Amino acid sequence: MNEEVNKPIPSPCVGVCALDENDLCIACQRSGIEIGEWGVYSNEEKKAVLVKIKQREAGDLSE
């Protein structure tokens, strides 16, 4: 089995937790729910959140 598949995906947290008026962290761009659920997400769910973060950083809020 490929070890990369089971390797944990680290949290994008940078230690500055502050949610804005849209419930997004001003530092890591995750929602409050994504932050709270990160520890129970599967690697696939975490990858999906990382894609959303990239979209948010690019200004695409049309999720």
Residue frames as a rotation matrix with the C-alpha (Angstrom) as fourth column:
MET 1
0.580 0.815 0.000 0.00
0.815 -0.580 0.000 0.00
0.000 0.000 -1.000 0.00
ASN 2
-0.036 -0.557 0.830 1.20
0.497 -0.731 -0.469 3.49
0.867 0.395 0.303 -0.79
GLU 3
-0.374 -0.193 -0.907 2.37
0.926 -0.137 -0.353 5.26
-0.056 -0.972 0.229 2.40
GLU 4
-0.988 -0.015 0.153 1.38
0.042 -0.984 0.170 8.68
0.148 0.175 0.973 0.98
VAL 5
-0.261 0.965 -0.025 -2.29
0.091 0.051 0.995 7.65
0.961 0.257 -0.101 1.02
ASN 6
0.474 0.464 -0.749 -2.29
0.707 0.307 0.637 7.15
0.525 -0.831 -0.183 4.80
LYS 7
-0.628 -0.757 -0.181 0.07
0.734 -0.499 -0.460 10.00
0.258 -0.421 0.870 5.67
PRO 8
0.196 0.750 -0.632 -1.81
0.869 -0.431 -0.242 12.57
-0.454 -0.502 -0.736 7.77
ILE 9
0.016 -0.099 0.995 -2.41
0.666 -0.741 -0.085 15.93
0.746 0.664 0.054 6.15
PRO 10
-0.660 -0.342 -0.669 -1.22
0.747 -0.393 -0.537 18.68
-0.079 -0.854 0.515 8.52
SER 11
0.438 0.827 -0.352 -3.52
0.810 -0.533 -0.246 21.46
-0.391 -0.177 -0.903 9.57
PRO 12
0.036 -0.393 0.919 -3.08
0.733 -0.615 -0.291 24.75
0.680 0.684 0.266 7.71
CYS 13
0.900 0.355 -0.253 -3.38
0.423 -0.568 0.706 26.57
0.107 -0.743 -0.661 11.06
VAL 14
0.006 -0.910 0.415 -0.76
0.416 -0.376 -0.828 29.26
0.909 0.178 0.376 11.62
GLY 15
-0.400 -0.172 -0.900 -1.75
0.904 0.086 -0.418 29.96
0.149 -0.981 0.121 15.23
VAL 16
-0.974 0.174 -0.147 -3.73
-0.146 -0.973 -0.180 33.16
-0.174 -0.153 0.973 14.61
CYS 17
-0.576 0.814 0.069 -7.34
0.799 0.543 0.259 32.11
0.174 0.204 -0.963 15.15
ALA 18
-0.627 0.477 -0.616 -9.71
-0.058 -0.817 -0.574 34.97
-0.777 -0.324 0.540 14.47
LEU 19
-0.349 0.597 0.723 -12.93
0.900 0.428 0.082 34.55
-0.260 0.679 -0.686 12.53
ASP 20
-0.998 0.038 -0.040 -14.19
-0.050 -0.936 0.348 37.37
-0.024 0.349 0.937 10.34
GLU 21
-0.399 0.916 -0.043 -17.82
-0.720 -0.343 -0.604 38.35
-0.568 -0.210 0.796 9.70
ASN 22
0.211 0.433 -0.876 -18.09
-0.894 0.449 0.007 35.48
0.396 0.782 0.482 7.18
ASP 23
0.803 0.053 0.594 -16.98
-0.439 0.727 0.528 32.86
-0.404 -0.685 0.607 9.76
LEU 24
0.764 -0.642 -0.067 -13.59
0.345 0.494 -0.798 32.48
0.545 0.587 0.599 8.03
CYS 25
0.531 -0.678 -0.509 -10.30
0.629 -0.088 0.773 32.55
-0.569 -0.730 0.379 9.87
ILE 26
0.920 -0.181 -0.347 -8.33
-0.318 -0.862 -0.394 35.61
-0.228 0.473 -0.851 8.81
ALA 27
0.007 -0.996 0.084 -5.10
-0.788 0.046 0.614 33.58
-0.616 -0.071 -0.785 8.87
CYS 28
-0.738 -0.378 0.559 -5.77
-0.091 0.877 0.472 30.09
-0.669 0.297 -0.681 7.47
GLN 29
-0.628 0.555 -0.546 -9.02
-0.773 -0.363 0.520 30.85
0.090 0.749 0.657 5.56
ARG 30
-0.794 0.432 -0.428 -10.92
0.376 0.902 0.213 27.90
0.478 0.008 -0.878 7.05
SER 31
0.057 0.887 0.457 -14.48
-0.351 -0.411 0.841 28.23
0.934 -0.209 0.288 8.31
GLY 32
-0.182 -0.049 0.982 -15.26
-0.982 -0.040 -0.184 27.74
0.048 -0.998 -0.041 11.97
ILE 33
0.791 0.522 0.320 -16.76
-0.524 0.847 -0.087 24.33
-0.316 -0.099 0.943 11.17
GLU 34
0.727 -0.578 -0.372 -13.71
-0.046 0.499 -0.865 23.30
0.686 0.646 0.336 9.12
ILE 35
-0.244 -0.814 0.527 -11.44
-0.677 -0.246 -0.694 24.29
0.694 -0.526 -0.491 12.00
GLY 36
-0.007 0.332 0.943 -13.51
-0.965 0.245 -0.094 22.40
-0.263 -0.911 0.319 14.56
GLU 37
0.846 0.461 0.269 -13.91
-0.368 0.869 -0.331 19.27
-0.386 0.181 0.904 12.43
TRP 38
0.336 -0.769 -0.545 -10.34
-0.874 -0.038 -0.485 19.10
0.352 0.639 -0.684 11.02
GLY 39
-0.499 -0.640 0.584 -9.30
-0.840 0.525 -0.141 16.37
-0.216 -0.561 -0.799 13.46
VAL 40
-0.131 0.521 0.843 -12.08
-0.105 0.839 -0.535 14.01
-0.986 -0.158 -0.055 12.36
TYR 41
0.606 0.303 -0.735 -11.94
-0.716 -0.194 -0.671 14.72
-0.346 0.933 0.100 8.62
SER 42
0.654 -0.408 0.637 -10.60
0.529 0.848 0.001 12.01
-0.541 0.337 0.771 6.33
ASN 43
-0.451 -0.878 -0.163 -7.62
0.399 -0.361 0.843 12.86
-0.799 0.315 0.513 4.13
GLU 44
-0.495 0.342 0.799 -10.02
0.832 -0.079 0.549 13.33
0.251 0.936 -0.246 1.19
GLU 45
0.639 0.761 -0.109 -12.12
0.752 -0.589 0.298 15.80
0.162 -0.272 -0.948 3.20
LYS 46
0.328 -0.617 -0.716 -8.97
0.381 -0.607 0.697 17.66
-0.865 -0.501 0.036 4.26
LYS 47
-0.691 -0.567 0.449 -7.84
0.610 -0.124 0.782 17.86
-0.388 0.815 0.431 0.62
ALA 48
0.010 0.792 0.610 -11.24
0.893 -0.282 0.352 19.31
0.451 0.541 -0.710 -0.30
VAL 49
0.773 0.210 -0.598 -10.86
0.533 -0.726 0.434 21.97
-0.344 -0.654 -0.673 2.41
LEU 50
-0.189 -0.932 -0.310 -7.38
0.414 -0.362 0.835 22.83
-0.891 0.030 0.454 1.12
VAL 51
-0.561 0.098 0.822 -8.89
0.811 -0.130 0.570 23.37
0.163 0.987 -0.006 -2.36
LYS 52
0.550 0.830 0.087 -11.53
0.768 -0.544 0.336 25.67
0.326 -0.118 -0.938 -0.83
ILE 53
0.432 -0.482 -0.762 -8.78
0.479 -0.594 0.647 27.61
-0.764 -0.644 -0.026 0.96
LYS 54
-0.652 -0.707 0.275 -6.99
0.579 -0.230 0.782 28.21
-0.490 0.669 0.559 -2.35
GLN 55
-0.185 0.687 0.703 -10.26
0.839 -0.262 0.477 29.42
0.512 0.678 -0.528 -3.88
ARG 56
0.751 0.478 -0.455 -10.88
0.657 -0.608 0.446 31.76
-0.063 -0.634 -0.771 -0.96
GLU 57
0.008 -0.846 -0.533 -7.35
0.473 -0.466 0.748 33.14
-0.881 -0.258 0.397 -1.17
ALA 58
-0.789 -0.274 0.549 -7.96
0.606 -0.201 0.770 33.82
-0.101 0.940 0.325 -4.88
GLY 59
-0.828 0.493 -0.268 -11.15
-0.415 -0.859 -0.300 35.70
-0.378 -0.137 0.916 -4.02
ASP 60
-0.554 0.652 -0.518 -13.55
-0.331 0.398 0.856 33.05
0.764 0.645 -0.004 -5.38
LEU 61
-0.835 0.296 0.465 -16.32
-0.462 0.085 -0.883 32.89
-0.301 -0.952 0.065 -2.79
SER 62
-0.058 0.866 -0.496 -18.79
-0.983 0.037 0.180 31.03
0.174 0.498 0.849 -5.03
GLU 63
-0.940 -0.299 0.167 -18.33
-0.331 0.917 -0.223 27.64
-0.086 -0.265 -0.960 -3.36
